[in-house]
Amino acid sequence: MFNEIIEKGLYDFCDEFDSWEDAIRKSCEKLIEKNIVDERYPQQVIDTVEKYGPYIVLVPGVAMPHCQECAEGVNDTAIAFMKVKKAVVFDEDDRDKDAKLFFTVASVDPEKHLENIGKLSEILCDEDVIADLEKVENLEDLKKVQEKFNI
């Protein structure tokens, strides 16, 4: 999974954002650049979070922005990775919903979408993987984590 993220150039490293909406827009940029999704996708993800709350924060520190129910403008299936130095706050009243690691999921196929979310969830259940990803600052660091955990 991380091989594909690295090979396709679907990764980004950022300092901070003024809002969670800005973070989601940025987390979709590489997917837009590679024509995996179009410009509508980030707003659809934002609208879904506004509707359902910050359900995309799977575990403290890790967000998985995605939108299947209204996935217009999705041309391909992929996952993009973004690391943010300063945690993004989704809910001022629930700081367990802050996130530094973003795995933005896009899929043309609902079954593949669930499969990708399942695989990613499995990887992210490993606290050691999360701890190492939180230290990542560049591509070389990301490659080291990928090699260390064979993910």
GROMACS elastic network, one bead per residue, 0.5 to 0.9 nm:
[ bonds ]
;  ai    aj funct       b0    kb
    1     4     6  0.53917   500
    1     5     6  0.65749   500
    1     6     6  0.88758   500
    1    79     6  0.81949   500
    1   116     6  0.88761   500
    1   119     6  0.84787   500
    1   120     6  0.82111   500
    1   146     6  0.89371   500
    1   151     6  0.60150   500
    2     6     6  0.60568   500
    2     7     6  0.83808   500
    2    79     6  0.88377   500
    2    81     6  0.87057   500
    2   142     6  0.85296   500
    2   143     6  0.82533   500
    2   146     6  0.61368   500
    2   150     6  0.85692   500
    2   151     6  0.57363   500
    3     6     6  0.51900   500
    3     7     6  0.58946   500
    3     8     6  0.83980   500
    3   143     6  0.83557   500
    3   146     6  0.73652   500
    3   151     6  0.75046   500
    4     7     6  0.50459   500
    4     8     6  0.58590   500
    4     9     6  0.82311   500
    4    10     6  0.81093   500
    4    78     6  0.82947   500
    4    79     6  0.83174   500
    5     8     6  0.54956   500
    5     9     6  0.60756   500
    5    11     6  0.65187   500
    5    78     6  0.79212   500
    5    79     6  0.65668   500
    5    80     6  0.60837   500
    5    81     6  0.70001   500
    6     9     6  0.51338   500
    6    10     6  0.62484   500
    6    11     6  0.68208   500
    6    81     6  0.89846   500
    6   139     6  0.78939   500
    6   142     6  0.82407   500
    6   143     6  0.76603   500
    7    10     6  0.77782   500
    8    11     6  0.85372   500
    8    34     6  0.83290   500
    9    12     6  0.85138   500
    9    30     6  0.75251   500
    9    34     6  0.87821   500
    9    80     6  0.84211   500
   10    29     6  0.88739   500
   10    30     6  0.54489   500
   10    31     6  0.68589   500
   10    34     6  0.83970   500
   10    78     6  0.85649   500
   10    79     6  0.72813   500
   10    81     6  0.62278   500
   10    82     6  0.83549   500
   11    27     6  0.85445   500
   11    30     6  0.70551   500
   11    80     6  0.56853   500
   11    82     6  0.54911   500
   11    83     6  0.81638   500
   11   139     6  0.80180   500
   12    26     6  0.86664   500
   12    27     6  0.77185   500
   12    30     6  0.78750   500
   12    80     6  0.82470   500
   12    81     6  0.64070   500
   12    83     6  0.64537   500
   12    84     6  0.85861   500
   12   138     6  0.81537   500
   12   139     6  0.85251   500
   13    81     6  0.86050   500
   13    82     6  0.56717   500
   13    84     6  0.60499   500
   13    85     6  0.80020   500
   13   136     6  0.85397   500
   13   137     6  0.65416   500
   13   138     6  0.66139   500
   13   139     6  0.86571   500
   14    17     6  0.82804   500
   14    82     6  0.74195   500
   14    83     6  0.61861   500
   14    85     6  0.64081   500
   14    86     6  0.85560   500
   14   137     6  0.87094   500
   15    83     6  0.83274   500
   15    84     6  0.53577   500
   15    86     6  0.60876   500
   16    19     6  0.88769   500
   16    23     6  0.81229   500
   16    84     6  0.59847   500
   16    85     6  0.62324   500
   16    86     6  0.51542   500
   16    87     6  0.72256   500
   16    88     6  0.72689   500
   17    20     6  0.70601   500
   17    21     6  0.86800   500
   17    22     6  0.62042   500
   17    23     6  0.59029   500
   17    84     6  0.83723   500
   17    86     6  0.79829   500
   17    87     6  0.86066   500
   17    88     6  0.68158   500
   18    21     6  0.84331   500
   18    22     6  0.67487   500
   18    23     6  0.80713   500
   18    88     6  0.83244   500
   19    22     6  0.52879   500
   19    23     6  0.65216   500
   19    24     6  0.88727   500
   19    88     6  0.70690   500
   19    89     6  0.73232   500
   19    90     6  0.80720   500
   20    24     6  0.62371   500
   20    25     6  0.86523   500
   20    46     6  0.87246   500
   20    88     6  0.58537   500
   20    89     6  0.62683   500
   20    90     6  0.58072   500
   21    24     6  0.51506   500
   21    25     6  0.62650   500
   21    26     6  0.86780   500
   21    42     6  0.85741   500
   21    43     6  0.85035   500
   21    46     6  0.62817   500
   21    90     6  0.88293   500
   22    25     6  0.50719   500
   22    26     6  0.61841   500
   22    27     6  0.85351   500
   23    26     6  0.51311   500
   23    27     6  0.60285   500
   23    28     6  0.87308   500
   23    84     6  0.86736   500
   23    88     6  0.72772   500
   23   102     6  0.87808   500
   24    28     6  0.63944   500
   24    29     6  0.89014   500
   24    42     6  0.63946   500
   24    43     6  0.85600   500
   24    45     6  0.76104   500
   24    46     6  0.71140   500
   24    65     6  0.69221   500
   24   102     6  0.84333   500
   24   104     6  0.82650   500
   25    28     6  0.53627   500
   25    29     6  0.65977   500
   25    41     6  0.87354   500
   25    42     6  0.52171   500
   25    43     6  0.75393   500
   25    45     6  0.88454   500
   25    46     6  0.83438   500
   26    29     6  0.51487   500
   26    30     6  0.80566   500
   26    42     6  0.84576   500
   26    82     6  0.84241   500
   27    30     6  0.72023   500
   27    31     6  0.81548   500
   27    42     6  0.83191   500
   27    65     6  0.80729   500
   27    80     6  0.71564   500
   27    81     6  0.72854   500
   27    82     6  0.60024   500
   27   102     6  0.68557   500
   27   103     6  0.78081   500
   27   104     6  0.63115   500
   28    31     6  0.52987   500
   28    32     6  0.62850   500
   28    33     6  0.87551   500
   28    37     6  0.80756   500
   28    39     6  0.87368   500
   28    41     6  0.76580   500
   28    42     6  0.60936   500
   28    65     6  0.86752   500
   28    80     6  0.74197   500
   28   104     6  0.66584   500
   28   105     6  0.88537   500
   29    32     6  0.50557   500
   29    33     6  0.60924   500
   29    34     6  0.86647   500
   29    39     6  0.87120   500
   29    42     6  0.85872   500
   29    80     6  0.89731   500
   30    34     6  0.61954   500
   30    35     6  0.85250   500
   30    36     6  0.85210   500
   30    80     6  0.69521   500
   31    34     6  0.52956   500
   31    35     6  0.61981   500
   31    36     6  0.50584   500
   31    37     6  0.56707   500
   31    38     6  0.79453   500
   31    78     6  0.77649   500
   31    79     6  0.80652   500
   31    80     6  0.67544   500
   31   104     6  0.85457   500
   31   106     6  0.81110   500
   32    36     6  0.59053   500
   32    37     6  0.50649   500
   32    38     6  0.53502   500
   32    39     6  0.65421   500
   32    41     6  0.85419   500
   33    36     6  0.76861   500
   33    37     6  0.83534   500
   33    38     6  0.85617   500
   34    37     6  0.78078   500
   35    38     6  0.63451   500
   35    74     6  0.84619   500
   35    75     6  0.68903   500
   35    76     6  0.79266   500
   36    73     6  0.84786   500
   36    74     6  0.61384   500
   36    75     6  0.50201   500
   36    77     6  0.68254   500
   36    78     6  0.71876   500
   36   106     6  0.74961   500
   36   107     6  0.86164   500
   37    40     6  0.78137   500
   37    41     6  0.62623   500
   37    42     6  0.88689   500
   37    72     6  0.84758   500
   37    73     6  0.55085   500
   37    75     6  0.55236   500
   37    76     6  0.70340   500
   37    77     6  0.88148   500
   37   106     6  0.72113   500
   37   107     6  0.88899   500
   38    41     6  0.59974   500
   38    42     6  0.85097   500
   38    72     6  0.84173   500
   38    73     6  0.51129   500
   38    74     6  0.65375   500
   38    75     6  0.77732   500
   39    42     6  0.67257   500
   39    43     6  0.79736   500
   39    73     6  0.75819   500
   40    43     6  0.57234   500
   40    44     6  0.64297   500
   40    71     6  0.89258   500
   40    72     6  0.71996   500
   40    73     6  0.62799   500
   40    74     6  0.88598   500
   41    44     6  0.50735   500
   41    45     6  0.63380   500
   41    46     6  0.87139   500
   41    66     6  0.87533   500
   41    67     6  0.78395   500
   41    70     6  0.89208   500
   41    71     6  0.69886   500
   41    72     6  0.68991   500
   41    73     6  0.63234   500
   41    74     6  0.72161   500
   41   106     6  0.87097   500
   42    45     6  0.51645   500
   42    46     6  0.62464   500
   42    47     6  0.86253   500
   42    65     6  0.88108   500
   42    66     6  0.87103   500
   42    67     6  0.88844   500
   43    47     6  0.59885   500
   43    48     6  0.84895   500
   44    47     6  0.50388   500
   44    48     6  0.61594   500
   44    49     6  0.86938   500
   44    66     6  0.86427   500
   44    67     6  0.66502   500
   44    70     6  0.68684   500
   44    71     6  0.73387   500
   44    72     6  0.82082   500
   45    48     6  0.51039   500
   45    49     6  0.62957   500
   45    50     6  0.86383   500
   45    65     6  0.65045   500
   45    66     6  0.57948   500
   45    67     6  0.52717   500
   45    68     6  0.88686   500
   45    70     6  0.87268   500
   45    71     6  0.87310   500
   46    49     6  0.51533   500
   46    50     6  0.61522   500
   46    51     6  0.85795   500
   46    65     6  0.85455   500
   46    67     6  0.88990   500
   47    50     6  0.50313   500
   47    51     6  0.61426   500
   47    52     6  0.87039   500
   48    52     6  0.60742   500
   48    53     6  0.77992   500
   48    54     6  0.89948   500
   48    66     6  0.86009   500
   48    67     6  0.69247   500
   48    69     6  0.87655   500
   48    70     6  0.85984   500
   49    52     6  0.52178   500
   49    54     6  0.54991   500
   49    55     6  0.69171   500
   49    56     6  0.73944   500
   49    65     6  0.85914   500
   50    53     6  0.55088   500
   50    54     6  0.76978   500
   52    55     6  0.66881   500
   53    56     6  0.81798   500
   53    90     6  0.85046   500
   53    91     6  0.85478   500
   54    57     6  0.59155   500
   54    58     6  0.89524   500
   54    63     6  0.86492   500
   54    90     6  0.62583   500
   54    91     6  0.74051   500
   54    97     6  0.68948   500
   55    58     6  0.69267   500
   55    63     6  0.85277   500
   55    64     6  0.86927   500
   55    65     6  0.89529   500
   55    97     6  0.86157   500
   56    59     6  0.89945   500
   56    62     6  0.82985   500
   56    63     6  0.52375   500
   56    65     6  0.55283   500
   56    66     6  0.74052   500
   56    97     6  0.88008   500
   57    60     6  0.67931   500
   57    61     6  0.73577   500
   57    62     6  0.55745   500
   57    64     6  0.62302   500
   57    65     6  0.80871   500
   57    90     6  0.85194   500
   57    96     6  0.84496   500
   57    97     6  0.57362   500
   57    98     6  0.75108   500
   57    99     6  0.69414   500
   57   102     6  0.88722   500
   58    61     6  0.82246   500
   58    62     6  0.59763   500
   58    63     6  0.59154   500
   58    64     6  0.69207   500
   58    97     6  0.82933   500
   58   121     6  0.79371   500
   58   124     6  0.86989   500
   59    62     6  0.55284   500
   59    63     6  0.75225   500
   59    96     6  0.75912   500
   59    97     6  0.76315   500
   59    99     6  0.85969   500
   59   124     6  0.82388   500
   59   125     6  0.83303   500
   60    63     6  0.82386   500
   60    95     6  0.81204   500
   60    97     6  0.57815   500
   60    98     6  0.63310   500
   60    99     6  0.65291   500
   60   100     6  0.89915   500
   61    87     6  0.74350   500
   61    88     6  0.87090   500
   61    96     6  0.73393   500
   61    97     6  0.70724   500
   61    98     6  0.55683   500
   61   100     6  0.52876   500
   61   101     6  0.61740   500
   61   102     6  0.86815   500
   61   130     6  0.83747   500
   61   134     6  0.84302   500
   62    97     6  0.82955   500
   62    98     6  0.77128   500
   62   100     6  0.62315   500
   62   102     6  0.60259   500
   62   103     6  0.78199   500
   62   124     6  0.81370   500
   62   130     6  0.81522   500
   63    97     6  0.83539   500
   63    98     6  0.82862   500
   63    99     6  0.58045   500
   63   100     6  0.76763   500
   63   101     6  0.61180   500
   63   103     6  0.63116   500
   63   104     6  0.79673   500
   64   101     6  0.83907   500
   64   102     6  0.57110   500
   64   104     6  0.53610   500
   64   105     6  0.67726   500
   64   117     6  0.83216   500
   64   120     6  0.89611   500
   65   102     6  0.70877   500
   65   103     6  0.65213   500
   65   105     6  0.62724   500
   65   106     6  0.87796   500
   66    71     6  0.87518   500
   66   103     6  0.86421   500
   66   104     6  0.59263   500
   66   105     6  0.50512   500
   66   106     6  0.62972   500
   66   107     6  0.87871   500
   67    70     6  0.62878   500
   67    71     6  0.57217   500
   67   105     6  0.78584   500
   67   106     6  0.73378   500
   67   107     6  0.87052   500
   68    72     6  0.86711   500
   68   106     6  0.79287   500
   68   107     6  0.75146   500
   68   108     6  0.85661   500
   68   109     6  0.88528   500
   68   110     6  0.70231   500
   68   113     6  0.76798   500
   69    72     6  0.89444   500
   71    74     6  0.60839   500
   71   106     6  0.81786   500
   71   107     6  0.80437   500
   71   108     6  0.78398   500
   72    75     6  0.87359   500
   74    77     6  0.78193   500
   74   106     6  0.66615   500
   74   107     6  0.65618   500
   74   108     6  0.59324   500
   75   106     6  0.85820   500
   75   107     6  0.77533   500
   75   108     6  0.63425   500
   76   106     6  0.71332   500
   76   107     6  0.59174   500
   76   108     6  0.55880   500
   76   109     6  0.86636   500
   77   105     6  0.77290   500
   77   106     6  0.53263   500
   77   108     6  0.58144   500
   77   109     6  0.76572   500
   77   112     6  0.77802   500
   77   113     6  0.77394   500
   78   104     6  0.82769   500
   78   105     6  0.61301   500
   78   106     6  0.54907   500
   78   107     6  0.64821   500
   78   116     6  0.85116   500
   79   103     6  0.62544   500
   79   104     6  0.54433   500
   79   106     6  0.63519   500
   79   107     6  0.86249   500
   79   116     6  0.81227   500
   80   102     6  0.78335   500
   80   103     6  0.55347   500
   80   104     6  0.50495   500
   80   105     6  0.66607   500
   80   106     6  0.85604   500
   81   101     6  0.73952   500
   81   102     6  0.56257   500
   81   104     6  0.64689   500
   82   100     6  0.80722   500
   82   101     6  0.59771   500
   82   103     6  0.65669   500
   82   104     6  0.80855   500
   83   100     6  0.57087   500
   83   102     6  0.63259   500
   83   103     6  0.89729   500
   83   133     6  0.79830   500
   83   134     6  0.73941   500
   83   136     6  0.73295   500
   83   137     6  0.75151   500
   83   138     6  0.89630   500
   84    87     6  0.64494   500
   84    88     6  0.76705   500
   84    99     6  0.80507   500
   84   101     6  0.64375   500
   84   102     6  0.80800   500
   84   134     6  0.86112   500
   84   137     6  0.88092   500
   85    88     6  0.89922   500
   85   100     6  0.64671   500
   85   134     6  0.83030   500
   85   135     6  0.89208   500
   85   137     6  0.82428   500
   86    99     6  0.86078   500
   86   100     6  0.66931   500
   87    98     6  0.57933   500
   87    99     6  0.51657   500
   87   101     6  0.84950   500
   88    97     6  0.85931   500
   88    98     6  0.53517   500
   88    99     6  0.51817   500
   88   100     6  0.62825   500
   89    92     6  0.65156   500
   89    94     6  0.87908   500
   89    95     6  0.70592   500
   89    97     6  0.67947   500
   89    99     6  0.68241   500
   90    94     6  0.81010   500
   90    95     6  0.79226   500
   90    97     6  0.58528   500
   90    98     6  0.58509   500
   90    99     6  0.79050   500
   91    94     6  0.52819   500
   91    95     6  0.64813   500
   91    96     6  0.84818   500
   91    97     6  0.62191   500
   91    98     6  0.73498   500
   92    95     6  0.62404   500
   92    97     6  0.85820   500
   92    98     6  0.87471   500
   93    97     6  0.89828   500
   94    97     6  0.58026   500
   94    98     6  0.79191   500
   95    98     6  0.53761   500
   96    99     6  0.82504   500
   99   102     6  0.72272   500
  100   134     6  0.71213   500
  101   130     6  0.84507   500
  101   133     6  0.75566   500
  101   134     6  0.69877   500
  103   120     6  0.83844   500
  105   113     6  0.75882   500
  105   116     6  0.77650   500
  105   117     6  0.76622   500
  106   113     6  0.71758   500
  107   110     6  0.69128   500
  107   111     6  0.88600   500
  107   112     6  0.67003   500
  107   113     6  0.52401   500
  107   116     6  0.86753   500
  108   112     6  0.77910   500
  108   113     6  0.75716   500
  109   112     6  0.52546   500
  109   113     6  0.60312   500
  109   114     6  0.87571   500
  110   114     6  0.62822   500
  110   115     6  0.85672   500
  111   114     6  0.52544   500
  111   115     6  0.61512   500
  111   116     6  0.86657   500
  112   116     6  0.60289   500
  112   117     6  0.84919   500
  113   116     6  0.52543   500
  113   117     6  0.62268   500
  113   118     6  0.85603   500
  114   117     6  0.50745   500
  114   118     6  0.60003   500
  114   119     6  0.86064   500
  115   118     6  0.50486   500
  115   119     6  0.62003   500
  115   120     6  0.85393   500
  116   119     6  0.51501   500
  116   120     6  0.60047   500
  116   121     6  0.83785   500
  117   120     6  0.51186   500
  117   121     6  0.59137   500
  117   122     6  0.85161   500
  118   121     6  0.50835   500
  118   122     6  0.61866   500
  118   123     6  0.87659   500
  119   122     6  0.51369   500
  119   123     6  0.64088   500
  119   124     6  0.86887   500
  120   123     6  0.51487   500
  120   124     6  0.61080   500
  120   125     6  0.86459   500
  121   124     6  0.50167   500
  121   125     6  0.61581   500
  122   125     6  0.53499   500
  122   126     6  0.74624   500
  123   126     6  0.59017   500
  123   129     6  0.73635   500
  123   130     6  0.87095   500
  123   151     6  0.75024   500
  124   127     6  0.71002   500
  124   128     6  0.89794   500
  124   129     6  0.67615   500
  124   130     6  0.63464   500
  125   128     6  0.88649   500
  125   129     6  0.81708   500
  125   130     6  0.80467   500
  126   129     6  0.54115   500
  126   130     6  0.65921   500
  126   131     6  0.88240   500
  127   130     6  0.50540   500
  127   131     6  0.60542   500
  127   132     6  0.86145   500
  128   131     6  0.50263   500
  128   132     6  0.61781   500
  128   133     6  0.85178   500
  129   132     6  0.52475   500
  129   133     6  0.60592   500
  129   134     6  0.85704   500
  129   145     6  0.74442   500
  129   149     6  0.71977   500
  130   133     6  0.50583   500
  130   134     6  0.60939   500
  130   135     6  0.88463   500
  131   134     6  0.52516   500
  131   135     6  0.68274   500
  132   135     6  0.53043   500
  132   136     6  0.67298   500
  132   141     6  0.89303   500
  132   142     6  0.89088   500
  132   145     6  0.65620   500
  133   136     6  0.51521   500
  133   137     6  0.87497   500
  133   141     6  0.83595   500
  133   142     6  0.71919   500
  133   145     6  0.68629   500
  134   137     6  0.83884   500
  135   141     6  0.80096   500
  136   139     6  0.79958   500
  136   140     6  0.84177   500
  136   141     6  0.51204   500
  136   142     6  0.58714   500
  136   145     6  0.81434   500
  137   140     6  0.82557   500
  137   141     6  0.62796   500
  137   142     6  0.76945   500
  138   141     6  0.54074   500
  138   142     6  0.63828   500
  138   143     6  0.88358   500
  139   143     6  0.61566   500
  139   144     6  0.86599   500
  140   143     6  0.50933   500
  140   144     6  0.63043   500
  140   145     6  0.88411   500
  141   144     6  0.51114   500
  141   145     6  0.64410   500
  141   146     6  0.87121   500
  142   145     6  0.52328   500
  142   146     6  0.62303   500
  142   147     6  0.86855   500
  143   147     6  0.61269   500
  143   148     6  0.84954   500
  144   147     6  0.51324   500
  144   148     6  0.59520   500
  144   149     6  0.86127   500
  145   148     6  0.50412   500
  145   149     6  0.61572   500
  145   150     6  0.79308   500
  145   151     6  0.81027   500
  146   149     6  0.56027   500
  146   150     6  0.53770   500
  146   151     6  0.52040   500
  147   151     6  0.71114   500
  148   151     6  0.81450   500
